[in-house]
Amino acid sequence: MVETALRLFRERGFDATTMRAIAAEAGVSVGNAYYYFDSKEALIQAYYDRAQAEHEEACREFLATETSFAARLSGVMCEWVRVSEPYHEFAVKFFKHAAEPTNPLSPFSKQSSPAREASIAIYRQVVEGSRDRMNAELREELPELLWLMSMGMVLFWVHDTSPGCARTYRLIEVTVPLVDRLVGLSHLPGLRGITKDFIAAVHELRA
């Protein structure tokens, strides 16, 4: 049903697609459709969960062996683009719904919290498995900050019309070294005060 729903959302639009139409195309009764998914939004959340699981699996092998922060971060972001490629056309048409702050399908919504926390957990692996030196306080905050950075990449990817999303891969290629340098400098005595102020600002904005 999830595959059918994604296809119909892509072809007809999210608003114009009904649960009855999804059930008919999937060859199940409307009652059975609602038994497994109580709304169209639940189908999208199922897609979020499945995409997240695919991303985790794609990152598993290199996260188990790579210890460089930059390589780990670049690998995780590039794998997200790769596993998401089949859904690019759908994402382009669907993004207006996910971009609405009050929409339950927003990646920042309460309903999306399982997928969001799972994604942050991948970036926690990126940080915890890195042997690079970094400020201890920043290390604690970094997984969520990296996830927020990835949301910027997703926005860029949605609007990327280059073949094979080459511009998104290039974005990762040029930004990860900059993040790596900033993180690497965070433990130096002369920059600890700036790092502390930055973390304090993050806490204030989060509150």
Beta strands, then each sheet from edge to edge (+ up, - down):
end
